[in-house]
Amino acid sequence: MGNGSRLGRSFGWLWGAYGTSALGTWLAFGAFPLIAIQVLHAGPARVAALSAVGAAAGAALAVPLGPWVEFRRKRPVLIGTDVARFAALLTVPAAYACGVLTFPHLLLVSVLVAAADITFRAASGAYLKTLVAPENLLVANARFESTTWTATIVGPPLGGAAIGLLGPVATVLADAVSHLLSALCIGATGGREPRPERRAAPRLRPRDLLDGWRFILADPGLRPLFLNTTLFNGLVMATQPLLAVLLLDRLGFAPWQYGLAFAVPSVAGLLGSWLARPLVARFGPHRILTATGALRALWPLGLAFPGPGAAGLLLVIAVELGLILCCAVFNPVCATYRLDRTPSGRVTRTLSAWSVTTRATTALLTATWGLLGGLLGPRTAIGLAGALVLATPLLLPSRSMRRLAVTGSPAAR
C-alpha cells in the first residue's frame, strides 16, 4: 500500500474507502445530465436545474452542519452517509428498469446525494485526524489528492464505455455500489472512537453562523481572493450542464467522447499539483497566484467554439488541458494562503463560509445560465460566461499577499 502502510491499517481502510467512492463518482461523471437529455429529453433549463438544486441544498445544509457533526462520533456519520448515497442512487436504475423514471425523481436524488456529500466531507476531515498523527497529515492528504486525479483520469472514459455498452444508468449503479463498498471499508477501520465532548452551550446562536463571513470580509487579503474564487468557480461550473447539452445533443458526441474530453486533460492536474511548490520556491507565491489566477481565466471562453467531429473534440481537450493545468497550480497556493491567513480557532468557520458561498453562487449561476441557455442557446450562453470570466483577475489581491509564507497543506480546498 506504499506510504499508506506506515500511516496505519485504519488509514489504509479509509484510503480504500476514499478511492472506491472517488472512482464511482468519476465513473458516473455527467450521468445525470446524460440521463436527463437522452432518457427524459430535458432541455438546457431542466438539465441545469439538476446541478443548481443539488448545489443549493448542499449550501443550505452546510451552514449548521459543522456544529452537528462536531459533537458526534465521525465513523457512524461516514457510514450512514455512504449508505444513504447508495440507497438514493440505487433508485435511479431501479426506476429506469421499471419504466417509471421521471425528472422530479432524478432531481430529488441529486438533492439527497448532495446533502449526503456535504455531511460526509464535514465528518471525514475530523475522522482523519483521529487516525493519523499530525506530522503525517500532509502525506495522507497528498495520497487522497493523487487518488482523486487518478480517478478523474480513469473514471470518465470507463464510464462512457459502460454507458455505450450497458445503457445510460449503468454508471449510476456503479456509483451506488461504490458507496456501499466505501461504507464497508470505513466499518473495517476498527478501533474505538471517543465521543467528542459537548461544549457548554450546545445550541448554536444565529450570530455564530455568520462568524466565517465576518472574518473573510474584514480581512484585506482574503476578501478579494474570496470574491475571485467564488465568481470564477461559479461561472465555470454554471456552464457544465450547457456544455453537456452542446456536446451530446447539438454536436452529437458519443458518451465515450464526452468522457474522453474531460479525462485526458486531467493529466494536467497531476502535473500542476507537482509544479506548484517548485514554482513558488522560484518565483514566490504572490507571482504564481496572480499569474495562474489570470491565466486560468483565459480558457473558458474557448468552450463556446467547438464544432462536430474530431476537431471539436480536440478543441475541448486543449481548452480543458490549459484550464486544469492553471487551476492545479493555483489551487494549492490559494489554499495555503487561506490557511496561513486564518487563525486556528477560525479555520472551520472560515472554510465552511467559503464553501457555502461557492455552492450557493454556483447554484444561482447554474440556474441563471440554464435559463440563458434556453433563451440564447447553449453556445451563446457558454460564450457569455467565458467573457465574464475574463474579468475575474481584477478581483485578485495584490500587495497584501507578498508576505505569504508557503508552509501549509494544499489539501484544504
N, C-alpha and C positions, 0 to 999 in steps of 0.2 A: 504493500500500500504506500510505499515511498515515505515521504515526510509524515503522512498520516499515522504511521505506526508509532513514531516516537511521541505523538500527541495523545496516545492512549486508545484503548479499544472503544471506549464510549464515543470519542470523537470520530473514529472510523465509521461507526454506525450512523452518526449524524451526517457525516460527509456522504455516506452512501445514500441516505435519505434525500439530501440536497441534490445530489447528482441524478437520482432517479426521477424526482419531480421536475427538475430542470429539463431533462431530456423529454419528459412527457409534455411539458409546456411548449417546448420548441417544436416537437413533432406536430402539435396542434396549432402552430403559428398560422394565423389567418383563417382558422377553420370556421369560426362563427360567421365572419363576413362571407366566406365562400358558400356556406350553407344558406345564408340569407339570400345570396344572389342566385345560386343555381337551383336550390330546392324551393325556396319560398318566393323567388322572383321579386325581391325587395329592391327598391331604388336607392339612390345615394343618401337621401334623408334618413331612411329607416336603417340602412347599414351603419351610418354614422351614429344613430341612436344607441346601437349596441355598445359602442365604446363610451359614449357620453354618459349614459345612465350608470354603467358599471363604475366609471371613474367618480361620478358624483356620489354614489353610495359609499364608495371607499373613503372619499374625503369626509363625508358626514360621520362615519364611524370612527375615523382616526382621531377626531378631536378628543373624545373622552376615553379612547382606547388605552392610552398609556397607563392611567391610574387603575383601570380594570385589570389589566394583565399584571401590573406591578405586584399586586398583593395576592397572586395565585401561583401555585406551582406551574412551571412552564411546560413540563413534558406532557401532562394531560391536555393542556391547551393546544399544543402542537399536534398531538394525536387526534384530538377532536376536530380541529380544522381540516386536517387531511381527510378524515372520514367524511366530513361534511362536503368537501370538494368532490370526493369520489361519488357520493350519493347524488349530488346535484348534476354532475356531468353525465352520470350513467343514465339519467332520464332522457337525454337527448337521443342517443342511438335507440333506446327502447321505444320512444315515441315515433321515431322515424321508421322503425321496423313495423310498427302497428299502423302507420299511415296517418298519425294524428299530430304530427309535429306542427306547431304554429309559431308565428313570430313572437307573440306575447310570452310563450313558453321559453323561447330562446333568450328573450330579454330578461326574464326572471332568473334564469340560470346564470346569465352574465352578472347580475347583481349579487346573487348568493356567492358566486365564486370570488368576485371582487372583495366582498366583505370578509370571506374566509382568508383571502390572501393578506389583507391588512392585519388581521389578527395573528396569522402565522408569522409574519415579518416582525411584528411587535414583540412576540414571545421568543423568537429564535435567537436574537442577539443576546438577550439576557441569559438564555439557557446555555449558549456557547460559553459565556463567562464562568458558568459553574463547572464546565468540563475541561477548560483549557487554562493553563497558567497565564498570567498577564504577559510574560515575556514571549509567549508563543501565539498570541492572538493575531499578530501580523502574518505569521506562517499559515495559520488556519484560514484567515480571510483571503490570503493570496491563493490558497488551494480552492476556495469557493469561487474566486474570480476566474481562475483558469478553467474550472469546470463549467462556468456559465458560458464562456466563449466557445468552449468545445461543443457544448450542447447547441449553441447558436449556429455553429458551422454544420454540424451533423444533422440536427433535427429537421429543419425546413425541407431539404431535398428528399429525405426519407419519408417525411410526412406527405409531400407532394406525390411521391411514387405510390405510397399506400392509398392515397385518395384515388389516384388513377386506376389502381388495381381493385380496390375493395369498396369504393364508394365514398361519398362526401363526409360521412360521420365516423369513418374508421379511426381517424386520429383523435377524435373526441373520446372514443372508447379507450384508446391507448393512454390518453392523458388521465382519464379516470382511474385506470389500473395503476398508473404511476403513483398517484397519491395514496392509494391503498398500500402499495409496497413501501412508500415513504413512511406511512404510519407504523408499519411492522418494523422498519429499521429503527425508528425512534423508540419504539417499545423495547427494542433489544439493547438500547444503550445501557440499561441496568443502573444500579446504584440507587441510593435513597436521596431524593432531592428535598432539602429542608424547606419548610413552609416559610415564605417571607414574612417578616414582622410587619404588622399593620401599624400605620402611623397613628398619632394621637387623634387627628381629625380625619376620619375615614371619608367624610363627604367632601366632594370636590366643589369648591366655591366657583361661581360663574366667572369671577375675575381671574381665577387661576388659569382658565382656558386660554386667556389672551397673553400670558406672560411671554411665550415664544415670539409672538409677533411684535410685542413691545420692545423686546431686546433687539430683534433684527432691524426694525425700522429706526431705532435710536443709534445703531452702530454705523458710522460713516463708511466702513469697508464692506460690511455685509449687505447693507441696504441696496446699493446698486447691483451687486452680484446677484442678490435675491430677485430683483426685478428682471435682470438679464436672463437668468436661467429659467425663470418661470415663463416668461414670454417666448423664449426660444423653444423650450420643450413643448409648450402648449401648441405653438404653431406647427411644429414638425409633426407631433402626434395627431393633430387635427386632420392632417391630410392623408393619414394612412388608410382609413376606410375608402376615401375617394380614389386613392391610388389603386386599391384593390378593384374597385369598380372599373377604373380606366384600363387596367392591365387585363383583368379576367373577362370583363364584359365587352367593353368597347374595342379593345385591340385583340381579343381572342386568345390571350396567352393560356397555355395549358397550366394546370395546377403545379406540375413539377417545374415549369419555367418560372412561375411566380415564386416558388420556394427557393429556386436557384438564385434568383435575382437578389435575395437577401442573405443567403447562406454564404456565397462566395466572398462578398465584401466583409463578412465578419472576421476573416483572417486579419484584416487591418486592425481589428480590436485587440488581438493578441500583440501585434507589432506596436500599436500605440501605447498600450499599457507598459510594454517593455521599454519604450523610448522615453517615457515621461521623466523618470529620475535622472538619466544621463543628460537630457536636455536642460532640466532645471539646474543641474550641477554646473553646466557650462554657461548658460545664458541668464540664469536667475529666474525665480518663479514668476515675477511680475511680467517679464517679457514673454515667457512661454504662455502664460494665462491670457494675456491680451492678444498675442499673435494667433494662438489657436482659437480663441473666442471669436476673433474676426474672421479667420479662415473658414471656420465651420459654417458661418452664415452665408458663404458664397455658393454652397452646393444645393440647397433645397429647391431653388428656382429651376434647376435643370430637370427636375422630375415632371415638369409640365410639358416637356418636349419629346418624349419617346414616341416612336412610330411602331408599326407592326413588324413582326419578324425578328431576325437575329440582330439587326442594327438597333432596334428599340430595346431589346433585352440587354445588349452590351452597354447602351447608354445608361440604363437604370443601374447596372452593376458598377459602372465607372463613377456615377454620382454618389451612390451609396458607399463605395470604397473611400472616396475622399472625405465624405461626411463622417464616417465611422472612425477613420484614422485621426481626424482633428478632435473629435469628441473623446476618443480613448486617451489622448494626451491631456486634454482639458479637464476631464472629469476627476482624475486623482489629484491634480494640483488644486482644483477648486475645492474638493472635499477636504484636503489637508489644510488649506487656508481657513475653511469654515470651522473645522475642529480646533485649529490653533487659536482662532479669534474668540471662540466661545468658552467661557469658564466651565469647569467640570460640572458644577451644580445646575447648569442650564442646557446641557447638551441634548437631553431627551426632549425637552420642551421646544428647543430651537429646531431640531431636526423634524419633530412632529409638525410644527407650524409650517416648515418649509415643504414637507410632503403634502400636507393638506392643501396648501395654496396651489401647489403644482397640479395636484389631481383635480381640484375644483376648476382651475383655469383651463386645464386640458378638456374637462367635460364641457365647459361653456363654449370653448372654441371649437370643439368637435361638433357640438350641436349646431353652432352657427355655420360652420363650413359644410355641414350636411345640407342645411337649407340653401346655402350659396351654390353647392354642387347641383342641387335640384333645379335652381333657377338659371345658373350660368353654364352648367356642365362641369364635369369633374376636372377637365384640363384647365379651364379658366380659373376655377377656384383654387387649384393647386398652385397655379402661377401667381395668383394674388397673395397667397400665404408666403410663397417664396420671396416676393417683393418686399413684404413686411419684415421678413426675417433679416433682410439686408440692413435694416435699421437697428437691429439689436446690439451690435457692437458699441453703439453710442451710450449704452447703459453700463458698460463695463467700468469698474472702478479703476482709478489710476494711481495717484500718489500714495494713497493710504495702504497700498499693498506692497510697497517697496521693502518694508521691514519684515516681510514674511519669512519665517524660518521653516523649511520643509522638514518636519520631524514626525508628523503624524502618519496615520494609516490611510491608504487610499481606499479602504473598503467601505467607508461610510458615504453613501451617495444620497 
